[in-house]
């Protein structure tokens, strides 16, 4: 009797007819990044977090289930947008991939004013036999090798400093109201123009001499040299948020002398170093950024009196809260300054 049931089990459950009658497994798709090629070297990424501009990301489509024949069409779709240097508008790309094969995606270079961007790649799988479809996507960050971020560390915020210089006669010069009506004077100075035209009044970053030694602080000076245009863009972005606007009233017959007073600011920036697989290592306060602010003062002037007021008495008193290493002309060589506004 037991032999009869055993034979019956083999016929019903182990025959090819039963296997054919079993329902197909649902089609499933997955997409992952296995490795990254950067600077002619391939790096395996067990924990892929992103990619660096100019590198190649090796994408591996994975498909399971589907019809009996297992014939599945795979299609990768992605877009490159204005965040990348060579694309002014969103441009879509498609690439067919064979089952079991991968695809190497070349990441374009980012624009100078873009530190990082988000990239999405979509995988679409369609079973030729059943028409069933499945999809998956991978979303990752495309970064520069180094990203500058203004530090929020309280200890570094305390190290931010400024140096206010004595006022000096402005190129605006002497202004006189020769009419019989009250006049208004409005002075507007876009700092962006000062950033690009000034000589000596320089935007830029301070770098410690130790950073030139390989292995010390990630060789910060080498990073600066390799990413000069990006550092210039960061400096320019700081200057572009400032516009000086001063308004004055001039009575009939009044004469005034315009004085300008500049202040040099030091703001510490963290450097986030990004490896081939997108992992970030943050160097706190690695780059002190030097930038400038300007104030204008209108001083009444007697055109018949040859004496002029002392510049030190005009505007706010001169003061320097910066240490010697971050003060030009101090003789302290602990930092080297690199201009970014030329």
Number of C-alpha atoms within 10 A of each C-alpha: 5 6 7 8 10 10 10 11 11 10 13 12 11 11 11 10 11 11 12 10 8 8 9 13 11 13 20 17 20 18 21 18 23 17 22 26 21 18 10 8 10 15 15 15 17 10 12 18 17 25 28 26 22 17 22 22 27 19 20 20 24 18 20 13 14 24 19 13 9 15 15 24 15 22 17 21 15 18 14 20 17 15 22 21 15 13 15 11 12 13 11 10 11 13 12 13 17 13 16 9 10 17 17 15 16 14 17 18 19 24 17 18 16 18 20 20 17 12 17 13 19 17 24 20 26 20 20 15 13 14 11 15 18 17 18 18 17 14 14 16 17 26 25 25 21 25 21 21 17 17 21 13 13 8 10 17 15 10 16 18 18 22 18 19 18 20 25 17 15 15 10 11 10 17 16 17 18 14 12 9 11 13 15 11 13 10 12 12 16 14 20 17 12 18 22 15 13 12 12 8 16 22 28 23 25 21 21 18 15 15 18 16 13 12 10 11 16 17 15 25 22 14 17 17 11 13 16 15 15 22 25 19 18 22 22 22 13 17 21 15 10 15 14 13 13 14 12 13 13 19 16 14 12 18 18 19 20 20 22 20 21 18 18 20 21 23 20 27 24 21 25 19 20 20 19 27 24 22 15 18 13 16 17 18 23 22 25 26 24 25 21 21 16 18 16 22 21 21 15 15 19 13 13 6 7 7 9 9 9 10 16 13 11 18 17 14 12 16 12 15 15 16 12 15 16 23 17 11 9 10 9 13 14 13 18 15 18 18 18 21 21 12
